[in-house]
């Protein structure tokens, strides 16, 4: 049925300018990011106005778009500052704004009249009537609530204007709250989740007790407690056909607080999977393996196939599965010398087995050979953070990732 649908956009997280560039280099059609206020990831690196302008220039040069998140729920005391941010954004002109609060939407319409508005998943949109309401308000894309099934999404698609786009998260961390709206962090730590400062108490271990009943009505518990609040990470890379056939226009990857390596590897895997599907090729298991090469919790498929009242998405153990170490980035390749100029991300040593990840590939295995410091003195390892060095290689490209 893919012939009935246009190729979906691949939308990747950009917690800072470096991650934005990695996302674009590794195949994102668009990225979403925030300034240092009014985005739902306050502890991500985020961008200042100058960095955002550079990011937009870089993305546009490579045929990608940039969406700015303004999806917190600001109080009255913050509105004047928000309006000043809007005036700054009017000069920078991102490709769209991701907004949840109607008041914020009005401010953007006033200060950035040419701005394109996308409705955040924080608005909890679950039916076509709501989508059509927002369409009348000038919204041209809705990020649907994460609680919807594929069947429900397909039904919504059938009952909305043809030029109204639907966006859904397809990969990354999930939380116990309803479309991201949660008060648990506020209650336990005083950190406002809906202001972007979530402490993630849903990941903590809990022992549930009820005063008068001996049976546990809410969670199975062993001597280690339970992680009833902690959700599995979503992974839909094996189900591209179902996502396309549901009519989803943009496939969104969660992870503005994840590493640049995570951004690159996951974006790359979904880029390959989507391109293969639309080229009529079978699913490549290498895409699945790539999702195992980054730090993650147990994987599930969110609510696309299971209802929110099931326990299908509760983790068995709240442990991160370790990723491959990010060793270095190639910043330049000198073919006449067979040398790659690199920037260190983690220590590596001569003789170590490694892998070079390039866009639209699953990487190639190498053994670390001769290395030199920036003055071309031979070295046996790269112990200093962010040090520049040279590595002997047959071939490489700017932006390639060297991983363990």
C-alpha beads as a LAMMPS data file, in Angstrom:
LAMMPS data file: protein, C-alpha beads

404 atoms
403 bonds

1 atom types
1 bond types

-500.0 500.0 xlo xhi
-500.0 500.0 ylo yhi
-500.0 500.0 zlo zhi

Masses

1 110.0

Atoms # bond

1 1 1 0.000 0.000 0.000
2 1 1 3.041 2.309 0.081
3 1 1 2.111 3.625 -3.366
4 1 1 -0.895 5.363 -1.771
5 1 1 1.285 7.402 0.573
6 1 1 4.150 9.825 0.215
7 1 1 7.437 8.912 1.838
8 1 1 7.257 9.953 5.492
9 1 1 9.574 12.521 6.989
10 1 1 12.244 11.213 9.364
11 1 1 12.382 13.637 12.301
12 1 1 15.319 13.415 14.703
13 1 1 16.190 15.045 18.049
14 1 1 18.764 17.828 18.290
15 1 1 19.634 18.569 21.901
16 1 1 22.419 20.909 20.802
17 1 1 24.133 22.133 17.638
18 1 1 26.485 19.147 17.457
19 1 1 23.588 16.693 17.641
20 1 1 21.698 18.689 15.015
21 1 1 24.578 18.231 12.594
22 1 1 24.858 14.510 13.350
23 1 1 21.133 14.052 12.769
24 1 1 21.268 15.844 9.427
25 1 1 24.456 14.047 8.335
26 1 1 22.974 10.644 9.134
27 1 1 19.760 11.088 7.193
28 1 1 17.177 13.154 9.065
29 1 1 14.730 15.041 6.864
30 1 1 14.077 17.387 9.774
31 1 1 15.229 17.958 13.345
32 1 1 13.509 19.382 16.405
33 1 1 15.313 21.452 18.994
34 1 1 14.781 24.221 21.533
35 1 1 16.234 27.409 22.867
36 1 1 17.183 27.369 26.553
37 1 1 13.631 28.188 27.677
38 1 1 10.105 26.887 26.961
39 1 1 11.125 23.471 25.607
40 1 1 10.239 20.202 27.342
41 1 1 13.870 19.140 27.831
42 1 1 15.332 21.825 30.086
43 1 1 18.460 19.797 30.879
44 1 1 19.325 19.080 27.272
45 1 1 22.136 21.257 25.974
46 1 1 19.696 23.215 23.797
47 1 1 20.753 26.097 21.560
48 1 1 21.220 29.803 21.958
49 1 1 19.846 32.073 19.203
50 1 1 23.182 32.227 17.384
51 1 1 23.537 28.441 17.418
52 1 1 19.961 28.025 16.238
53 1 1 20.622 30.332 13.300
54 1 1 23.731 28.326 12.416
55 1 1 21.784 25.081 12.794
56 1 1 19.036 26.263 10.469
57 1 1 21.626 27.367 7.918
58 1 1 23.384 23.988 8.126
59 1 1 20.157 22.002 7.874
60 1 1 18.838 24.001 4.932
61 1 1 22.167 23.635 3.131
62 1 1 21.716 19.854 3.389
63 1 1 18.025 19.852 2.463
64 1 1 16.655 19.383 5.992
65 1 1 14.224 21.399 8.115
66 1 1 14.406 22.673 11.701
67 1 1 11.438 22.785 14.089
68 1 1 11.660 24.691 17.378
69 1 1 9.824 23.359 20.422
70 1 1 7.872 25.807 22.582
71 1 1 5.784 23.105 24.193
72 1 1 5.952 23.851 27.905
73 1 1 2.963 25.316 29.727
74 1 1 4.188 28.746 30.875
75 1 1 2.671 30.702 33.759
76 1 1 1.620 34.337 33.502
77 1 1 4.913 35.523 34.968
78 1 1 6.725 33.942 32.002
79 1 1 4.639 35.349 29.166
80 1 1 6.593 38.588 28.729
81 1 1 9.833 36.630 28.382
82 1 1 8.129 34.232 25.968
83 1 1 7.108 37.135 23.780
84 1 1 10.729 38.338 23.668
85 1 1 11.809 34.840 22.616
86 1 1 9.149 34.918 19.902
87 1 1 10.588 38.175 18.550
88 1 1 14.031 36.575 18.381
89 1 1 12.606 33.546 16.587
90 1 1 10.843 35.803 14.093
91 1 1 14.292 36.941 12.927
92 1 1 15.757 33.420 12.774
93 1 1 12.705 31.847 11.089
94 1 1 12.661 28.106 11.853
95 1 1 10.573 25.909 9.571
96 1 1 7.911 25.330 12.230
97 1 1 7.078 25.746 15.913
98 1 1 5.965 22.804 18.067
99 1 1 3.441 24.195 20.575
100 1 1 1.014 22.719 23.110
101 1 1 -0.479 25.753 24.882
102 1 1 -3.119 27.843 23.008
103 1 1 -1.811 31.030 24.596
104 1 1 1.702 30.333 23.327
105 1 1 0.172 29.652 19.931
106 1 1 -1.480 33.082 19.901
107 1 1 1.760 34.814 20.872
108 1 1 3.621 33.093 18.037
109 1 1 0.869 34.050 15.580
110 1 1 1.202 37.669 16.675
111 1 1 4.989 37.884 16.700
112 1 1 5.785 35.425 13.885
113 1 1 2.820 35.720 11.510
114 1 1 4.600 33.703 8.822
115 1 1 5.331 30.867 11.278
116 1 1 4.127 27.314 10.670
117 1 1 2.578 25.725 13.742
118 1 1 2.732 22.066 14.741
119 1 1 0.719 20.881 17.744
120 1 1 2.780 19.074 20.381
121 1 1 1.943 15.636 21.728
122 1 1 1.509 17.459 25.073
123 1 1 -1.898 18.587 23.760
124 1 1 -3.101 14.953 23.960
125 1 1 -4.882 14.840 20.596
126 1 1 -6.696 11.514 20.248
127 1 1 -9.470 11.994 17.662
128 1 1 -10.227 13.555 14.283
129 1 1 -12.629 16.120 15.779
130 1 1 -9.743 17.593 17.790
131 1 1 -7.439 17.483 14.762
132 1 1 -10.043 19.330 12.701
133 1 1 -10.472 21.900 15.475
134 1 1 -6.752 22.634 15.459
135 1 1 -6.765 22.793 11.666
136 1 1 -9.259 25.674 11.924
137 1 1 -6.816 27.412 14.280
138 1 1 -4.126 27.330 11.598
139 1 1 -2.233 24.247 12.796
140 1 1 -0.859 22.216 9.905
141 1 1 0.567 19.236 11.751
142 1 1 -0.516 17.399 14.892
143 1 1 1.840 15.238 16.931
144 1 1 -0.682 12.655 18.056
145 1 1 -0.967 11.352 21.616
146 1 1 1.294 8.377 22.223
147 1 1 -1.633 6.350 23.563
148 1 1 -3.198 5.771 20.123
149 1 1 -3.133 2.480 18.240
150 1 1 -2.334 2.198 14.550
151 1 1 -5.987 1.466 13.806
152 1 1 -7.057 4.643 15.613
153 1 1 -4.446 6.681 13.750
154 1 1 -5.633 5.325 10.404
155 1 1 -9.214 6.271 11.282
156 1 1 -8.130 9.809 12.191
157 1 1 -6.286 10.093 8.876
158 1 1 -9.456 9.231 6.972
159 1 1 -11.403 12.061 8.607
160 1 1 -9.124 15.081 8.379
161 1 1 -8.130 17.475 5.551
162 1 1 -5.602 16.136 3.069
163 1 1 -3.133 18.889 3.907
164 1 1 -3.203 18.249 7.665
165 1 1 -0.145 16.192 8.606
166 1 1 0.141 13.611 11.376
167 1 1 3.334 12.995 13.318
168 1 1 4.022 10.136 15.736
169 1 1 6.886 9.027 17.927
170 1 1 8.289 5.762 16.564
171 1 1 11.423 5.268 18.666
172 1 1 12.778 6.168 22.080
173 1 1 11.873 6.523 25.731
174 1 1 8.266 6.379 26.871
175 1 1 6.901 7.646 30.195
176 1 1 4.031 6.520 32.401
177 1 1 2.187 9.817 32.053
178 1 1 -0.588 10.684 29.615
179 1 1 1.131 12.216 26.569
180 1 1 3.893 13.533 28.764
181 1 1 1.688 15.289 31.328
182 1 1 2.945 14.214 34.733
183 1 1 3.018 15.584 38.300
184 1 1 5.101 12.833 39.897
185 1 1 8.363 14.749 39.484
186 1 1 6.830 17.880 41.030
187 1 1 5.473 15.915 43.972
188 1 1 8.641 13.980 44.822
189 1 1 11.416 16.408 43.867
190 1 1 9.901 19.836 43.218
191 1 1 11.096 19.695 39.605
192 1 1 8.387 20.673 37.120
193 1 1 8.022 18.008 34.427
194 1 1 5.675 20.191 32.410
195 1 1 8.265 22.944 32.482
196 1 1 10.940 20.678 31.027
197 1 1 12.728 19.729 34.284
198 1 1 11.498 16.157 34.854
199 1 1 13.595 14.170 37.359
200 1 1 12.272 10.883 35.872
201 1 1 11.039 9.389 39.166
202 1 1 9.095 6.887 37.049
203 1 1 12.436 5.094 36.590
204 1 1 12.944 4.586 40.332
205 1 1 12.270 1.337 42.158
206 1 1 9.044 1.236 44.192
207 1 1 7.525 -1.022 46.829
208 1 1 3.742 -0.616 46.760
209 1 1 1.818 -1.144 49.976
210 1 1 -1.895 -1.015 50.831
211 1 1 -2.909 -0.752 54.464
212 1 1 -5.779 -3.248 54.759
213 1 1 -5.316 -5.731 51.932
214 1 1 -2.546 -8.272 51.678
215 1 1 -2.895 -8.843 47.951
216 1 1 -1.089 -6.498 45.590
217 1 1 -3.728 -4.896 43.404
218 1 1 -1.401 -2.795 41.297
219 1 1 1.815 -4.625 40.541
220 1 1 3.558 -7.933 40.890
221 1 1 6.428 -7.448 43.262
222 1 1 9.421 -9.553 44.241
223 1 1 12.211 -8.993 46.740
224 1 1 13.631 -6.319 44.449
225 1 1 10.413 -4.307 44.293
226 1 1 8.762 -3.301 41.025
227 1 1 9.273 -0.866 38.178
228 1 1 5.564 -0.434 37.489
229 1 1 6.016 3.236 36.531
230 1 1 8.881 2.638 34.096
231 1 1 8.048 1.991 30.442
232 1 1 9.984 0.091 27.828
233 1 1 11.658 2.104 25.108
234 1 1 9.671 2.188 21.878
235 1 1 11.077 0.573 18.734
236 1 1 9.037 0.426 15.539
237 1 1 11.818 -0.044 13.008
238 1 1 10.506 -3.500 12.037
239 1 1 7.056 -2.084 11.349
240 1 1 7.655 0.634 8.751
241 1 1 4.870 -0.753 6.539
242 1 1 2.279 -0.525 9.313
243 1 1 3.309 3.035 10.165
244 1 1 3.138 4.107 6.525
245 1 1 -0.213 2.427 5.949
246 1 1 -1.684 4.150 9.000
247 1 1 -1.036 7.438 7.186
248 1 1 1.649 8.872 9.467
249 1 1 3.457 11.723 7.723
250 1 1 6.396 12.140 10.088
251 1 1 8.274 9.464 12.034
252 1 1 9.674 11.038 15.183
253 1 1 12.661 9.775 17.176
254 1 1 12.754 10.704 20.874
255 1 1 16.047 11.625 22.496
256 1 1 17.141 15.258 22.770
257 1 1 18.987 14.315 25.967
258 1 1 20.693 11.311 24.385
259 1 1 24.226 11.419 22.961
260 1 1 25.313 12.563 19.523
261 1 1 26.241 8.951 18.799
262 1 1 22.718 7.814 19.717
263 1 1 21.238 10.460 17.429
264 1 1 23.441 9.412 14.521
265 1 1 23.058 5.644 14.904
266 1 1 19.274 5.586 15.366
267 1 1 18.640 8.157 12.643
268 1 1 20.855 6.150 10.305
269 1 1 19.042 2.880 11.066
270 1 1 15.594 4.366 10.403
271 1 1 16.887 6.119 7.262
272 1 1 17.997 2.772 5.852
273 1 1 14.775 1.014 6.901
274 1 1 12.512 3.671 5.355
275 1 1 14.527 3.915 2.143
276 1 1 14.615 0.131 1.757
277 1 1 10.862 -0.116 2.242
278 1 1 10.113 2.463 -0.419
279 1 1 12.631 0.824 -2.754
280 1 1 10.706 -2.445 -2.422
281 1 1 13.519 -4.179 -0.529
282 1 1 12.932 -6.587 2.374
283 1 1 13.642 -5.475 5.923
284 1 1 17.346 -5.634 6.702
285 1 1 18.104 -7.186 10.091
286 1 1 21.108 -4.880 10.271
287 1 1 18.700 -2.053 11.089
288 1 1 17.499 -3.976 14.127
289 1 1 21.049 -4.672 15.230
290 1 1 21.893 -0.970 14.998
291 1 1 19.170 -0.164 17.535
292 1 1 20.926 -2.564 19.931
293 1 1 24.206 -0.680 19.498
294 1 1 23.018 2.331 21.519
295 1 1 22.140 2.713 25.181
296 1 1 18.504 1.688 25.730
297 1 1 16.049 -0.076 28.009
298 1 1 14.081 -3.126 26.985
299 1 1 12.332 -2.457 23.703
300 1 1 8.602 -2.620 22.994
301 1 1 6.168 -1.203 20.453
302 1 1 4.463 1.376 22.655
303 1 1 0.679 1.476 22.267
304 1 1 0.573 0.903 18.529
305 1 1 -0.486 -2.714 19.100
306 1 1 -1.249 -2.813 22.846
307 1 1 -3.783 -0.762 24.790
308 1 1 -2.567 1.590 27.550
309 1 1 -4.250 -0.543 30.222
310 1 1 -2.044 -3.551 29.436
311 1 1 1.283 -4.226 31.120
312 1 1 3.020 -4.947 27.804
313 1 1 5.170 -1.826 28.097
314 1 1 6.325 -2.163 31.720
315 1 1 10.023 -3.031 32.001
316 1 1 11.133 -6.204 33.761
317 1 1 14.273 -4.455 35.024
318 1 1 15.036 -0.747 34.880
319 1 1 18.516 -1.194 33.507
320 1 1 20.138 0.451 30.524
321 1 1 21.604 -1.974 28.030
322 1 1 25.072 -0.632 27.316
323 1 1 25.920 0.838 23.962
324 1 1 29.113 0.576 21.966
325 1 1 31.636 3.178 23.115
326 1 1 31.858 6.306 20.976
327 1 1 35.615 6.593 20.383
328 1 1 36.107 9.439 17.926
329 1 1 34.711 11.521 15.087
330 1 1 36.459 11.973 11.752
331 1 1 36.735 15.692 10.953
332 1 1 38.835 15.396 7.801
333 1 1 40.306 12.664 5.575
334 1 1 43.608 13.173 3.773
335 1 1 43.602 10.511 1.027
336 1 1 47.093 11.332 -0.235
337 1 1 48.465 10.519 3.234
338 1 1 45.979 7.825 4.240
339 1 1 45.223 9.745 7.415
340 1 1 41.984 10.674 9.114
341 1 1 42.027 13.700 11.371
342 1 1 39.863 12.855 14.390
343 1 1 38.516 14.267 17.634
344 1 1 38.579 11.952 20.647
345 1 1 35.346 11.039 22.467
346 1 1 36.667 8.104 24.514
347 1 1 40.085 6.565 24.950
348 1 1 41.216 4.104 22.318
349 1 1 44.515 2.253 21.891
350 1 1 46.555 0.835 19.039
351 1 1 45.458 -2.712 18.257
352 1 1 41.923 -2.207 19.553
353 1 1 39.034 -3.583 17.496
354 1 1 36.662 -0.862 16.325
355 1 1 33.968 -0.036 13.782
356 1 1 33.551 2.966 11.487
357 1 1 29.943 4.058 11.029
358 1 1 29.109 6.063 7.908
359 1 1 25.711 7.390 6.754
360 1 1 23.504 4.760 5.062
361 1 1 25.748 1.872 6.125
362 1 1 26.045 -0.449 9.104
363 1 1 29.723 0.295 9.540
364 1 1 32.897 -1.597 8.774
365 1 1 35.172 -3.343 11.245
366 1 1 38.761 -2.188 11.626
367 1 1 41.684 -2.643 13.971
368 1 1 43.129 0.630 15.253
369 1 1 46.494 1.043 13.565
370 1 1 49.086 3.759 13.777
371 1 1 48.034 6.981 15.479
372 1 1 49.744 10.330 15.752
373 1 1 49.189 13.444 17.820
374 1 1 48.393 16.744 16.114
375 1 1 52.151 17.342 15.591
376 1 1 52.525 13.916 13.945
377 1 1 54.319 12.303 16.855
378 1 1 53.426 8.581 17.164
379 1 1 51.063 7.772 20.060
380 1 1 49.772 4.506 21.498
381 1 1 46.460 5.810 22.845
382 1 1 44.143 8.821 22.983
383 1 1 43.759 9.513 26.730
384 1 1 42.787 13.196 26.658
385 1 1 39.192 14.364 26.262
386 1 1 38.466 16.031 22.915
387 1 1 42.100 15.703 21.811
388 1 1 42.782 15.936 18.087
389 1 1 44.854 13.188 16.500
390 1 1 45.512 11.382 13.229
391 1 1 44.633 7.761 12.485
392 1 1 45.925 5.740 9.540
393 1 1 42.968 4.572 7.440
394 1 1 42.424 3.414 3.860
395 1 1 39.317 5.601 3.563
396 1 1 36.958 7.706 5.640
397 1 1 34.580 10.630 5.325
398 1 1 34.086 13.782 7.347
399 1 1 31.511 13.019 10.038
400 1 1 32.201 9.293 10.243
401 1 1 31.956 7.825 13.741
402 1 1 34.584 5.475 15.162
403 1 1 33.024 3.246 17.809
404 1 1 34.105 0.231 19.832

Bonds

1 1 1 2
2 1 2 3
3 1 3 4
4 1 4 5
5 1 5 6
6 1 6 7
7 1 7 8
8 1 8 9
9 1 9 10
10 1 10 11
11 1 11 12
12 1 12 13
13 1 13 14
14 1 14 15
15 1 15 16
16 1 16 17
17 1 17 18
18 1 18 19
19 1 19 20
20 1 20 21
21 1 21 22
22 1 22 23
23 1 23 24
24 1 24 25
25 1 25 26
26 1 26 27
27 1 27 28
28 1 28 29
29 1 29 30
30 1 30 31
31 1 31 32
32 1 32 33
33 1 33 34
34 1 34 35
35 1 35 36
36 1 36 37
37 1 37 38
38 1 38 39
39 1 39 40
40 1 40 41
41 1 41 42
42 1 42 43
43 1 43 44
44 1 44 45
45 1 45 46
46 1 46 47
47 1 47 48
48 1 48 49
49 1 49 50
50 1 50 51
51 1 51 52
52 1 52 53
53 1 53 54
54 1 54 55
55 1 55 56
56 1 56 57
57 1 57 58
58 1 58 59
59 1 59 60
60 1 60 61
61 1 61 62
62 1 62 63
63 1 63 64
64 1 64 65
65 1 65 66
66 1 66 67
67 1 67 68
68 1 68 69
69 1 69 70
70 1 70 71
71 1 71 72
72 1 72 73
73 1 73 74
74 1 74 75
75 1 75 76
76 1 76 77
77 1 77 78
78 1 78 79
79 1 79 80
80 1 80 81
81 1 81 82
82 1 82 83
83 1 83 84
84 1 84 85
85 1 85 86
86 1 86 87
87 1 87 88
88 1 88 89
89 1 89 90
90 1 90 91
91 1 91 92
92 1 92 93
93 1 93 94
94 1 94 95
95 1 95 96
96 1 96 97
97 1 97 98
98 1 98 99
99 1 99 100
100 1 100 101
101 1 101 102
102 1 102 103
103 1 103 104
104 1 104 105
105 1 105 106
106 1 106 107
107 1 107 108
108 1 108 109
109 1 109 110
110 1 110 111
111 1 111 112
112 1 112 113
113 1 113 114
114 1 114 115
115 1 115 116
116 1 116 117
117 1 117 118
118 1 118 119
119 1 119 120
120 1 120 121
121 1 121 122
122 1 122 123
123 1 123 124
124 1 124 125
125 1 125 126
126 1 126 127
127 1 127 128
128 1 128 129
129 1 129 130
130 1 130 131
131 1 131 132
132 1 132 133
133 1 133 134
134 1 134 135
135 1 135 136
136 1 136 137
137 1 137 138
138 1 138 139
139 1 139 140
140 1 140 141
141 1 141 142
142 1 142 143
143 1 143 144
144 1 144 145
145 1 145 146
146 1 146 147
147 1 147 148
148 1 148 149
149 1 149 150
150 1 150 151
151 1 151 152
152 1 152 153
153 1 153 154
154 1 154 155
155 1 155 156
156 1 156 157
157 1 157 158
158 1 158 159
159 1 159 160
160 1 160 161
161 1 161 162
162 1 162 163
163 1 163 164
164 1 164 165
165 1 165 166
166 1 166 167
167 1 167 168
168 1 168 169
169 1 169 170
170 1 170 171
171 1 171 172
172 1 172 173
173 1 173 174
174 1 174 175
175 1 175 176
176 1 176 177
177 1 177 178
178 1 178 179
179 1 179 180
180 1 180 181
181 1 181 182
182 1 182 183
183 1 183 184
184 1 184 185
185 1 185 186
186 1 186 187
187 1 187 188
188 1 188 189
189 1 189 190
190 1 190 191
191 1 191 192
192 1 192 193
193 1 193 194
194 1 194 195
195 1 195 196
196 1 196 197
197 1 197 198
198 1 198 199
199 1 199 200
200 1 200 201
201 1 201 202
202 1 202 203
203 1 203 204
204 1 204 205
205 1 205 206
206 1 206 207
207 1 207 208
208 1 208 209
209 1 209 210
210 1 210 211
211 1 211 212
212 1 212 213
213 1 213 214
214 1 214 215
215 1 215 216
216 1 216 217
217 1 217 218
218 1 218 219
219 1 219 220
220 1 220 221
221 1 221 222
222 1 222 223
223 1 223 224
224 1 224 225
225 1 225 226
226 1 226 227
227 1 227 228
228 1 228 229
229 1 229 230
230 1 230 231
231 1 231 232
232 1 232 233
233 1 233 234
234 1 234 235
235 1 235 236
236 1 236 237
237 1 237 238
238 1 238 239
239 1 239 240
240 1 240 241
241 1 241 242
242 1 242 243
243 1 243 244
244 1 244 245
245 1 245 246
246 1 246 247
247 1 247 248
248 1 248 249
249 1 249 250
250 1 250 251
251 1 251 252
252 1 252 253
253 1 253 254
254 1 254 255
255 1 255 256
256 1 256 257
257 1 257 258
258 1 258 259
259 1 259 260
260 1 260 261
261 1 261 262
262 1 262 263
263 1 263 264
264 1 264 265
265 1 265 266
266 1 266 267
267 1 267 268
268 1 268 269
269 1 269 270
270 1 270 271
271 1 271 272
272 1 272 273
273 1 273 274
274 1 274 275
275 1 275 276
276 1 276 277
277 1 277 278
278 1 278 279
279 1 279 280
280 1 280 281
281 1 281 282
282 1 282 283
283 1 283 284
284 1 284 285
285 1 285 286
286 1 286 287
287 1 287 288
288 1 288 289
289 1 289 290
290 1 290 291
291 1 291 292
292 1 292 293
293 1 293 294
294 1 294 295
295 1 295 296
296 1 296 297
297 1 297 298
298 1 298 299
299 1 299 300
300 1 300 301
301 1 301 302
302 1 302 303
303 1 303 304
304 1 304 305
305 1 305 306
306 1 306 307
307 1 307 308
308 1 308 309
309 1 309 310
310 1 310 311
311 1 311 312
312 1 312 313
313 1 313 314
314 1 314 315
315 1 315 316
316 1 316 317
317 1 317 318
318 1 318 319
319 1 319 320
320 1 320 321
321 1 321 322
322 1 322 323
323 1 323 324
324 1 324 325
325 1 325 326
326 1 326 327
327 1 327 328
328 1 328 329
329 1 329 330
330 1 330 331
331 1 331 332
332 1 332 333
333 1 333 334
334 1 334 335
335 1 335 336
336 1 336 337
337 1 337 338
338 1 338 339
339 1 339 340
340 1 340 341
341 1 341 342
342 1 342 343
343 1 343 344
344 1 344 345
345 1 345 346
346 1 346 347
347 1 347 348
348 1 348 349
349 1 349 350
350 1 350 351
351 1 351 352
352 1 352 353
353 1 353 354
354 1 354 355
355 1 355 356
356 1 356 357
357 1 357 358
358 1 358 359
359 1 359 360
360 1 360 361
361 1 361 362
362 1 362 363
363 1 363 364
364 1 364 365
365 1 365 366
366 1 366 367
367 1 367 368
368 1 368 369
369 1 369 370
370 1 370 371
371 1 371 372
372 1 372 373
373 1 373 374
374 1 374 375
375 1 375 376
376 1 376 377
377 1 377 378
378 1 378 379
379 1 379 380
380 1 380 381
381 1 381 382
382 1 382 383
383 1 383 384
384 1 384 385
385 1 385 386
386 1 386 387
387 1 387 388
388 1 388 389
389 1 389 390
390 1 390 391
391 1 391 392
392 1 392 393
393 1 393 394
394 1 394 395
395 1 395 396
396 1 396 397
397 1 397 398
398 1 398 399
399 1 399 400
400 1 400 401
401 1 401 402
402 1 402 403
403 1 403 404
